[in-house]
Structure formats: C-alpha cells, structure tokens
Amino acid sequence: MEKRRLGRGLDELLSMTQEQESAAALRVEVPLDRIQANPHQPRKAFDQDELSAMSATVKSHGILQPLVVRQVGDQYQIIAGERRYRAAQQAGLAAVPVRVVDFNDQEVVEAALIENIHRTDLNPIEKAQGFKDYLDRFSLNHEQLAHRLGLARSTITNLVNLLELPAEIQDGLRVNHITEAHAKILKGIKDHDRQMSTYKQIVALGLSVKATEQFLREQRDELDPAESQPERGEEKTAHVRSLEDELRQRLATPVEIKLRGKEKGQIVIRFDSNDDFMRVMDMLRR
C-alpha cells in the first residue's frame, strides 16, 4: 500500500485550535522532563530574541497550541513544536499540553520538514540540508519527496542544489549576506573563480538581485569580442582616452571606458585577486 501523503494532513494537524483539541479529548499534559527534542529537527539555530518573546507570552498565557509528539518508551519525542518546548523551558513550566500521534521514523522527519517549511522562516541552507539528509536516509528521489511533502519537485531540487555552492557562499546565505535568489544566480556560474568574485561583489556593493543580473550581463558582453567593440561611429576621443589614463593612475589597475552610444557606456575596472578588489573598493569609497 502506498504511504499516505503527509503534507496536507500534518498542516491540518498543526492548525487545530485549542477548542477543537478539547472537543476531541486529545489534549493531555506531560511533564517537560519526559519530553525529548526531535533529533531530526532541520533547524539548527533558534533566534534567542524570538524565544525570549515567546517565553514571556507563555508565562502570561501558557501554551495555547499543544505540541505534537510521539511516545518512545516512557518518554515523548517532539514531532512539531520545538520552539514552544524551548520557550516553555525558559518560562519555567513544569508541564505542557501535547497531542500524541503514531508516527514512524520517516513520518517524523517529514513532519519536522513540513513544520519548518510552512510555518517558520527556516534558513535555506538548513532547509536544503534537511531535504538532503532525508533523501539519503530513506533512499528517495526528489519527485518522491515532493509528493510526500506536497511540494513541487523543482522546490526540492533548487534547494538541494544550493549545497553544491562553495562553503563561503553557503555561509553567506546562512547569515543573510545574500538571498536565496542571489544564490540561485551564483549556482548558474560554472567557473569557480568568477562565481566567488561575483559573490564578493554582491556582498561588498550590496547588489540587489536585479543589479547582480545586470552585472553578469555586462561581464558576458566583455567576454564577447563583438560586444566589446564601440558601436559604429562612437570612437574614443582624446578626452575619453585621457580620462582612462587618469583612472588607471588613480586606481592603479587597468580601466577601460566603453562607449555604447552618444550618451551611454561603461567604465570597466579590472582586478586580479580578492585583495586587489578590496583595495579598489576602499579607494572608490573615499
């Protein structure tokens, strides 16, 4: 028999109101010392400010939505609600309301993924690693996992592919130096050195996604000999060449002014290393 699709069912389970829980007689109190954290929790870092705010709410109003747990021996393992559990610990509660369900190991991992994907702003790298760990552990492909979680296959594939990025770029995504959209653009750059230099440019200049795309288009133009020539009738004047020489001397690096029309063009500043790039950036900021 095909395993049931968990996505929609868990969403309904997690969204049950306190009134519905009470009516169904499913709400029970369990001591905190009998509850275990979920070892398959994809979220590795919890925002302490958010936990402190949630803890203050818990002190005033208690846990309004029960944790979803499964019984393991005489203990209870969290399936959904780890932030509420941690907030309850900070608030000094002795017990919390829970709903006990009968989930196997695979369903526990799926539930942890679904809760974080749909209900919290999980870091893209943590989300991707959670998907990859699941795929490796249960030997499923992207299509099968997408069906189990109620997601598009492309969502799974695009996220898992982020783990192929260099560690430095993954760290930048993890700490919000770049967005997931930036990361997808960088993933499309096959040359490692160009990929890293583009990443550093995004961070140093605070480039938006649109500006990053424009920057890469301009780089492609430079690599195309046909595009690198001035448009017909737009030869460099002596004045333009003197401005190039002035910029070269000031920045101590090759500089080229490319004419694209009577009133538009590009100033191309070359750099040969990350140190060279940062030196030029320091001079431009003065």
N, C-alpha and C positions, 0 to 999 in steps of 0.2 A: 504493500500500500504506500502511495506517495505521502511523504511527510507534509503536514499542513503548513501553509504559508503563514509565517509568524507576524509579518509586518502589521497588517490591519488589526489582527487580534490583540497584539500587545498594545497598540495605540489605544484601543478601546479599554483594555485592562488598566492602563496607566491613567486614563482620563475619567475613570469612575469617580463620582462625587462621594463625599462623606455620607450623604443621605442614602445614596444607592448602596454603599457598603453596609451601612447599618441595617437597611431593609433586607439585605441578603444574608445578614448574620455572619459576615465573613471577617469582620474586624475583631482582632484579638490583640491583647497587649503582651509583649515579650520583653524580658529584661535585656538591657543593652549588652550585658556581658555574655549573653547567649547568641549574639548576632556577629557574624563574620563578614568582613568586607569581601567583595567579589574579586577573586584572583584574576578574572578575565576582563576587568574594567579597562577599557581603552584609554580613558582619561588618566594621565599620569600626574598632572599638576592641577590643583584646585586653588582658585583665587581666594586668598585669605580674607580680603575685604568683603567679598561676597558671602563667604562662610560666616564672618562676624555679623553681617547684617541679617543673615538668615537665622543665626543663633539668637539674636535679640528678638526676632519675631517669634521664634519657638518658645522663648522664655515667657512671652506675653500670651501667646495663643495656643501653644502646643503644636504637635504635628497634625496638620489638617488632612493630609492625604497619606494613607498608610504606605509603608514600604512594601514592595513585592519581594517575597523571599521564598526559598525552598528549604525543606528540612534535610539536614545532613547529620545523621546520628541524633544527638541531643542538642545540636546547635542549629542555627538558621543562617543560611548564606544569602546575602543580598543579591537580588536579580536587578532591581531597579530602585533607586532612591538613595544612592550612596551619599549625596550631598546632604540630604535630610538627616541621614545617620550621623554624619560628621558634625552637623550643626547641633544635633541632639546631644552629642558627646560634649561639645563646647558649652552647651547650656546647662549641663549637669543633670539631665534627665536620667531617671533610673530605668524607665521602660518606654517603648514606643509602640504605636499601633502597626500591625503588619497584616498582609494578606498572604497566605501560604498557597503556593501553586506547585503542581507536579511537573517540573521541567527537567529534561535530561541535560547533559553537559553541553551538547550542541545548541540547544534552545537557550541555555543560559548565556552563552557567548553572543548569540543572535540578539537576545533581549538587551544586553548591555550595549551593543552597537546601535540598535534602534533607539533606545532611550537617548543616547548622546547625539545621534544624528538629527533627530527630530525635535529635541527639547532643549538642547544647550548648544552654545557656540563652541563646539569642540574644535581644537586646533586641527587644521587639515592634515598635518603630518601624523598626529596621533590617530586621526580617523583612518588615514591610509594604512598605518601600521596595524591598526585593529583589523582592517579588512584582510591584509596580507597574512597576519597570524591565523585568522580564521581559515583562509583558503589553504594554507599549508597544513594546518592541523587536521582538517576534515576532508582534504583532497577534493575540493570542489573547484569548478571553473567560475569565471566572472558571471556568466549567464545564470548559473545555478544559484549563486549567492544573491544576485539581483532579484531573482524570483522569490527567494526565501524572505528577503527583507522588504520586498515591494518597491524596489528602486529600478531605475533604468540601468542597463548594463554599462552604458557609457559613463555613468556616475562612478561605478566601481572602478572601471578601467582607468579613467582620468586621474582618480585619486591615487590608486596603487602605482601608477606610472611616476608620480611625484617622488617616490622613493628611489628612482634612478638618478635623481639630481645629485650633484656633489653635496657632501655633508655641510659645507659652509652655506650653501643656498637653502638647504633644508632647515638649518638653524635660523636663517634669516626669516623664513616663512613661519617658523615656530614662534618667534618673538615679535612677529608683525612688522619687521622691517620691509617686507614685501607682502603683497596679497597673493591669494591663490591664482588670480588671473595673471599676475606677473609671472608666477612660477610656471604656468602653462606655456606662456610665451617663451620663457627660458628653456623649457623642455624641448621646444622645437628647434633650438640651436644645436647643431651636431658637433661643431668644433668646440672643444673644452675651453681653450683659452678665450675664444670670443664669448662663450657663454659666461665665463667668470668676469670678464671685463665689462660685459653688459650689466651683469648683476651689480657690480661695484658702482657703475654709473647710475643705475636706478637708485641705489641707496644714497650715494653722495649727493645727487642732484634732487632727490625726492621726486623722480619722474612718475607721472601718472601712467596708467596702462596705455592710454592713447598716445602720450608722449613717447613711451617706450616703443610702440609700434612705429611711430614716425622716425624715431632714431634708427631703428633697424632698417627701415626703407631707405633712409639716406645712406646707411652703410652699404646696402646692396647696390645702390646707384654708384657708389665709389668703386665697387668691385667690377662694375660693368664698363668696359672701355668706351662703349658707345655713349653711355650716360655721363661719363666723366669729362667729356669734351664740352666746351662752352657752346651754347646754342649759336646757330648761324648768325653772323653779323654782330655777335657780342664778344669781340676780342677784348682782352685785358688792356687797359690803358696804362700808361706810365704811372699814373697816380695810383691805380689799383696795385701794380707791382711794388710800388714804394710802400704801400700800406702792408702788403705781405711781408716785406723785409723788416718793417718796423715791428710787426707782431712776432716774427721769428726771433728777433733780437731780444724783445721784451720777455718772451716766454721760454726762450732757449730750447725750442723744439720746432720741427717743421710745421708750417702753417700755409694753407692754400685758400685763396678766395675764389670760389667757383661762381661764375655768372650764369644765371638761369633766365635772364631777361633783362630789360632795361632797368627794372627797379627791384629785382629779387635775385637771390643767390644763396650761397652757403659759405660759412667760414669753417674750414676743416682743420682741426688741431690734432696732430698725431701724438701718440705716446707709446713707449716701447715696454713699459712694465707698470706694475701697480704703484711702485714708488714714484715713477715718473708722472703717472696720472694724478696722484695725490699732490705732488709738487705743483703741477699746473693748476689744480683746483685751488690750492692755497693762494696762488697768485691772482687768480680770477676773482676770488672773494675779497681781496684787499680793496 
